[in-house]
Amino acid sequence: MVIVSGSIYVRPGQREAFLAASMEAVAAARSSPGRLDFVVAADPIEPDRVNVYEQWESETQLEAFRGDGPGGELSSDVVKADVSRHQISSSGPA
């Protein structure tokens, strides 16, 4: 299993536009083979922060979805990103 999670900071005042532009990618991911979860959401405290969380069955399925990465429309608003990829060998109920 692969988890991609972290935070993205966008230019001041651009969070809602960034989230709207992300909806196509969220919808596509949620219908992709191997996707277990995929969320792009506004942070409840920091006004220019977006939280991301992806959970995939495998690295291969993540890479098949990801392709070349986000388009210029999304990348142009990003000021800073702190997103990590985690390889998970086992998991169970919390």
C-alpha positions in Angstrom: 0.0 0.0 0.0 1.1 3.6 -0.7 0.0 6.7 1.1 0.7 10.2 -0.2 -0.1 12.9 2.4 0.8 16.4 3.4 0.0 20.0 2.9 0.1 22.5 0.0 0.2 26.2 0.5 -1.3 28.4 -2.3 -1.0 32.0 -3.1 -3.1 34.2 -0.7 -6.7 34.2 -1.7 -6.4 31.4 -4.2 -7.4 28.4 -2.1 -11.0 28.1 -3.4 -9.8 28.4 -7.0 -7.2 25.7 -6.3 -9.8 23.4 -4.7 -12.2 23.9 -7.6 -9.4 23.2 -10.1 -8.6 20.0 -8.2 -12.0 18.5 -8.4 -11.4 17.0 -11.9 -8.3 15.2 -10.5 -10.2 14.0 -7.4 -13.1 12.6 -9.5 -10.6 10.9 -11.9 -8.6 9.4 -9.0 -11.7 8.1 -7.3 -12.6 6.1 -10.4 -9.0 4.8 -10.9 -8.1 1.2 -10.4 -6.2 0.7 -7.1 -7.4 3.9 -5.5 -8.5 3.3 -1.9 -9.0 7.0 -0.9 -8.2 10.4 -2.4 -9.0 13.8 -0.8 -8.0 17.4 -1.4 -9.5 19.6 1.3 -9.3 23.1 2.8 -7.4 23.2 6.1 -9.8 24.4 8.9 -7.3 26.8 10.5 -4.8 28.1 7.9 -6.5 30.1 5.1 -4.0 29.3 2.3 -3.4 25.6 3.2 -4.8 22.6 1.4 -4.5 19.1 2.9 -4.0 16.1 0.6 -4.4 12.4 1.3 -4.1 9.6 -1.2 -4.2 5.9 -0.5 -3.4 3.4 -3.3 -3.1 -0.4 -3.4 0.3 -0.2 -5.1 3.0 2.1 -6.5 2.2 0.9 -10.0 -1.4 2.0 -9.7 -0.4 5.4 -8.2 2.1 6.0 -11.0 -0.5 5.0 -13.7 -2.9 7.6 -12.3 -0.3 10.3 -11.7 1.2 10.3 -15.2 3.0 13.6 -15.8 1.6 15.2 -12.6 -0.5 18.3 -12.1 -1.0 20.8 -14.9 0.1 24.4 -14.9 -3.3 25.6 -13.7 -2.7 23.9 -10.3 1.0 24.3 -10.1 1.0 28.1 -10.7 -0.9 28.8 -7.4 1.4 26.6 -5.2 3.8 28.6 -3.0 5.1 25.6 -0.9 4.3 21.9 -0.7 5.2 19.5 2.0 3.9 16.2 0.7 5.4 12.7 1.3 5.0 9.3 -0.1 4.8 6.4 2.4 5.2 2.7 1.6 3.1 0.7 4.0 3.8 -3.0 4.6 0.9 -3.7 6.9 -2.2 -2.0 8.4 -5.2 -2.9 10.5 -8.0 -1.3 12.5 -7.1 1.5 14.8 
